[in-house]
């Protein structure tokens, strides 16, 4: 009788969904930091568990290309910037945006005033630090939009391939460098440079912002009802995590710190970062805004003789997941 009851209990647990959660692997675009707080919060607060999901979060880094990871089957879903995703799609990797937690862009150029840059027109003849590995696309589109060549010369700009640091500005190798509102800008400040000595140009304010930190999957996976169902639950739980992080930024930053296995992050930096990240996720319920997508595509197509994408993409985003996740 005892053995029978045990068997019945086990079957009941299996029927109730408590036997084994569905596995989901998420590949981040960069290292563990508050830029991805919503996902760490969703895991820490049990939001994924409530959706019967076992989520593995893989940190990124300078040697990790999210598009390559998902192409190779190393992740179910990845965080990526739309320029890189659309460029990859045009080259044959069928990435699809299924959710867009970030409403605004955090990308900008940060310049030292002493270098004589007061407006974009002053970029001409200057050296500008630019990130590559897919992060160069918004910059190249902006320069094309301004009609400024990127091959140097008095009427163009010299592009310095910038590492993921602020050294070129501090060492006077570049007049301006690429920064994010939530990260590298504050590294410049922490290096002892006053905000009054800086000029910043936000892509969002310049009308050339492209979509950042969306969630992408491979298109053929969406035809699988089981995969679709997992993504619906994943997006629903993730957005709960993001809104919790917006409302509790300091607590969210501490959750990120607890997940930083490198020990490289600091409490002050992560709390400051989370405060800035909350400004970028504010206004998004997770569903992509078609107007934001159209602006991104228009910016990327405006690349002169060398556009990021050569034609209007088809099928690059869907509300298939968010329509069900956000009911």
C-alpha positions, 0 to 999 in steps of 0.5 A, spaced: 500 500 500 505 504 501 509 503 495 502 504 491 501 511 494 508 513 493 507 511 485 500 515 485 503 521 489 509 521 484 504 521 478 500 526 481 506 531 481 508 529 474 501 531 472 501 537 476 508 539 472 512 539 478 516 533 476 521 537 471 521 544 469 522 546 461 529 548 460 531 555 457 538 557 455 539 565 454 545 568 451 547 575 454 550 580 449 555 582 454 558 580 461 553 579 467 551 586 469 545 591 470 544 591 463 541 584 464 538 585 471 531 583 469 533 576 467 537 575 473 531 578 477 526 573 474 530 567 476 532 570 483 524 572 485 522 565 482 518 568 476 521 563 471 520 557 476 512 560 477 512 559 469 515 552 470 522 554 467 529 552 468 533 558 465 540 558 464 543 565 463 550 565 459 554 571 460 557 574 454 564 577 453 569 580 448 570 574 445 563 571 445 558 573 439 551 572 441 549 570 433 554 565 433 552 562 439 544 561 437 546 559 430 550 553 433 545 551 438 548 553 444 542 557 446 534 558 445 534 565 445 539 571 445 539 578 447 542 582 441 542 589 438 537 590 432 542 592 427 547 586 428 541 581 428 538 584 421 545 584 418 546 577 420 539 575 418 540 578 411 547 574 411 542 568 412 541 567 419 534 567 420 533 571 427 527 574 429 525 579 434 520 576 439 520 581 445 523 588 446 524 590 453 528 596 451 524 602 449 530 607 448 537 607 446 543 608 451 548 609 446 552 615 445 558 619 443 562 622 449 567 627 447 572 632 451 570 639 450 577 641 449 577 637 443 573 642 440 567 638 438 560 642 440 556 639 434 556 633 430 558 638 424 565 638 428 566 631 428 570 632 421 577 631 421 577 628 428 578 621 430 572 617 433 572 611 437 568 606 435 566 599 438 566 593 432 563 586 433 556 588 430 556 595 435 559 599 429 553 599 425 549 604 428 555 609 428 556 608 421 549 609 419 549 615 423 555 618 419 552 616 413 546 620 415 550 626 416 554 625 410 561 624 413 566 619 410 569 614 415 575 614 411 579 620 414 581 626 411 579 633 413 572 632 411 571 625 414 572 622 420 578 617 422 575 611 426 579 608 431 577 601 433 575 602 440 576 596 445 571 595 450 574 601 455 575 608 455 582 609 454 582 612 447 579 618 451 583 618 457 589 617 453 587 623 448 587 618 442 580 620 440 576 626 440 570 622 442 569 615 444 563 610 444 559 610 451 553 607 453 549 612 458 549 606 463 556 604 463 562 607 459 560 614 461 561 613 468 567 610 467 570 616 464 567 620 470 570 615 475 577 616 472 576 624 474 574 627 468 568 632 470 561 632 466 562 639 465 568 637 461 564 633 456 560 633 451 555 627 449 551 626 443 545 621 444 543 617 438 536 617 441 536 625 441 540 625 434 534 621 431 538 615 429 537 611 435 537 603 433 533 598 437 538 595 443 537 589 447 531 585 444 530 578 445 531 573 438 530 566 436 531 562 430 525 563 425 524 555 424 523 554 432 517 558 432 513 553 428 514 548 434 508 549 439 512 547 444 518 552 443 512 557 442 509 555 449 516 556 452 518 562 449 511 565 451 512 563 459 519 566 458 517 572 456 512 573 461 516 572 466 522 576 464 518 582 463 515 581 470 523 581 472 524 587 468 518 591 471 520 589 478 527 591 477 525 598 475 521 599 481 526 596 485 533 598 482 538 598 488 535 591 490 536 589 482 543 591 482 544 587 488 541 581 485 546 582 479 552 582 484 550 575 487 550 572 480 557 576 478 561 570 478 567 574 476 567 578 482 569 584 477 563 588 478 562 593 484 555 595 488 556 603 486 557 601 479 551 596 478 546 601 482 548 607 478 547 602 472 541 600 474 538 607 475 540 608 468 537 602 465 531 603 468 530 609 464 531 605 457 526 599 459 521 604 462 515 605 457 516 598 454 511 592 456 515 587 452 512 588 445 516 591 439 513 598 437 513 597 429 515 605 429 521 603 433 523 598 428 521 602 422 526 608 425 531 602 426 531 600 419 530 607 415 537 608 419 540 602 417 538 603 410 541 610 410 548 607 409 550 611 402 554 606 398 555 601 404 549 600 408 548 596 414 542 592 410 541 592 403 534 592 403 527 592 407 527 586 411 521 581 411 519 577 417 524 580 422 520 581 428 513 578 430 508 579 436 506 572 436 510 571 443 508 577 446 500 577 444 500 571 448 505 573 454 502 579 455 494 578 455 
